[in-house]
Amino acid sequence: MTRYRKAFTLVELLVVIAIIGILIALLLPAVQAAREAARRIKCSNNLKQLGVAIANYESAMGVLPPGALWQEPSTPATYTSGKYIRKGSIFVHLLAYLEQQSIHDMIDFNQPIDKSVNASGKFIGAEVIPGLVCPSDDHPPTIVTQGHATSVDTQEVALHNYSASRGPCALCNDNCPHPFGTFAMADYAHCESTDFVGPFTRRCICTKISFITDGLSNTLFIGEIRPLCSWHCDNGWATSNNGSGYTSTIIPINYDTCSTTSSDVCHNVTLSGKYNWSTGDGFKSAHPGGAQFVFGDGSVHMLMEDIDHQLYQFLGAIADGQAVDFK
């Protein structure tokens, strides 16, 4: 009796492999999209918690936290000269409201925060805070900064993906004038004095809720940034000049300043110390198509990168008197 072996022919095997390859090709984008959706949700939750922390700070202190206590205005008004200089970013002042009391307790608020170290001599700002990191961005947890905007030469810092907005304030740099046109509020708001139009500034001033006459639901507070694409935002979450209270809505969402090879200095982050803070200190994310923001009412929204530029400025300002509809 003749016996036959059951087996695939070469043609059948190739057909099966081709089908498997097609299935993988179809499934892989879906898997990647699902992973990005999960990362985006985590990022959204981080922003939500920042919104809650700001609300709790305001309830306790009667004012919003400072964008940063980096440098006093040229006319300090009621401030004692030198009292608030280099006393940390908004995140330093929100630590107790972000369930980071242990890190808060390490800091001597009578001294410049940019030099504050723990008992072992490690810079406190090198402590990684997961709630300040968006998993979609592929930066390392910490880097060694060159001290370009700090009060020390070099130090390890933990990076962050969020920045407090100073709204539609001009960023002036003659070496790289921003190419985004003019906007009325950017002209009169010098942004380094007591006259600023967003909710936060790095100039040692805290905004009261009563100043936000446009309504909290129409005013963005904190948005996403990519720290390795900005000369200021790579200074770490604790440093006084880390982009918070300086990041401007004048720069379009996701404007590309991440290049390390471009001959255009306005896009090349490695040259930004001399040239491109007028383009680098804008909101951007690794999410496709836009960036997420938490608004004054605590709601989190994704704003698309093709949002009308003037509407974006209205959302950045606290008292422009404009009715907006972005949802």
QUIBELUR-V126355 format. One record per residue. SS is DSSP state (H for helix, E for strand, - for the rest). Layout:
ss->SS
ss->SS
This chain:
ss->-
ss->-
ss->-
ss->-
ss->-
ss->-
ss->-
ss->-
ss->-
ss->H
ss->H
ss->H
ss->H
ss->H
ss->H
ss->H
ss->H
ss->H
ss->H
ss->H
ss->H
ss->H
ss->H
ss->H
ss->H
ss->H
ss->H
ss->H
ss->H
ss->H
ss->H
ss->H
ss->H
ss->H
ss->H
ss->H
ss->H
ss->H
ss->H
ss->H
ss->H
ss->H
ss->H
ss->H
ss->H
ss->H
ss->H
ss->H
ss->H
ss->H
ss->H
ss->H
ss->H
ss->H
ss->H
ss->H
ss->H
ss->H
ss->H
ss->H
ss->H
ss->-
ss->-
ss->-
ss->-
ss->-
ss->-
ss->E
ss->E
ss->-
ss->-
ss->-
ss->-
ss->-
ss->-
ss->-
ss->-
ss->-
ss->-
ss->-
ss->-
ss->-
ss->-
ss->-
ss->-
ss->-
ss->-
ss->-
ss->E
ss->H
ss->H
ss->H
ss->H
ss->H
ss->H
ss->H
ss->H
ss->-
ss->-
ss->-
ss->H
ss->H
ss->H
ss->H
ss->H
ss->H
ss->-
ss->-
ss->-
ss->-
ss->-
ss->-
ss->H
ss->H
ss->H
ss->-
ss->E
ss->-
ss->-
ss->-
ss->-
ss->-
ss->E
ss->H
ss->H
ss->H
ss->-
ss->-
ss->-
ss->H
ss->H
ss->H
ss->-
ss->-
ss->-
ss->-
ss->-
ss->-
ss->-
ss->-
ss->-
ss->E
ss->E
ss->E
ss->E
ss->-
ss->-
ss->-
ss->-
ss->-
ss->-
ss->-
ss->-
ss->-
ss->E
ss->E
ss->E
ss->E
ss->-
ss->-
ss->-
ss->E
ss->E
ss->E
ss->E
ss->-
ss->-
ss->-
ss->-
ss->-
ss->-
ss->-
ss->-
ss->H
ss->H
ss->H
ss->-
ss->-
ss->-
ss->-
ss->-
ss->-
ss->-
ss->H
ss->H
ss->H
ss->H
ss->H
ss->-
ss->-
ss->-
ss->-
ss->-
ss->-
ss->-
ss->-
ss->-
ss->-
ss->-
ss->-
ss->-
ss->-
ss->E
ss->-
ss->-
ss->-
ss->-
ss->-
ss->H
ss->H
ss->H
ss->-
ss->-
ss->-
ss->-
ss->H
ss->H
ss->H
ss->-
ss->E
ss->E
ss->E
ss->E
ss->E
ss->-
ss->-
ss->H
ss->H
ss->H
ss->-
ss->-
ss->-
ss->H
ss->H
ss->H
ss->-
ss->-
ss->-
ss->-
ss->-
ss->-
ss->-
ss->-
ss->-
ss->-
ss->-
ss->E
ss->-
ss->-
ss->-
ss->-
ss->-
ss->-
ss->-
ss->-
ss->-
ss->-
ss->-
ss->E
ss->-
ss->-
ss->-
ss->-
ss->-
ss->-
ss->-
ss->-
ss->E
ss->H
ss->H
ss->H
ss->-
ss->-
ss->-
ss->-
ss->-
ss->H
ss->H
ss->H
ss->H
ss->-
ss->-
ss->-
ss->-
ss->-
ss->-
ss->-
ss->-
ss->-
ss->E
ss->E
ss->E
ss->E
ss->E
ss->E
ss->-
ss->-
ss->-
ss->-
ss->E
ss->E
ss->E
ss->E
ss->E
ss->-
ss->-
ss->-
ss->-
ss->H
ss->H
ss->H
ss->H
ss->H
ss->H
ss->H
ss->H
ss->-
ss->-
ss->-
ss->-
ss->-
ss->-
ss->-
ss->-
ss->-
ss->-
ss->-
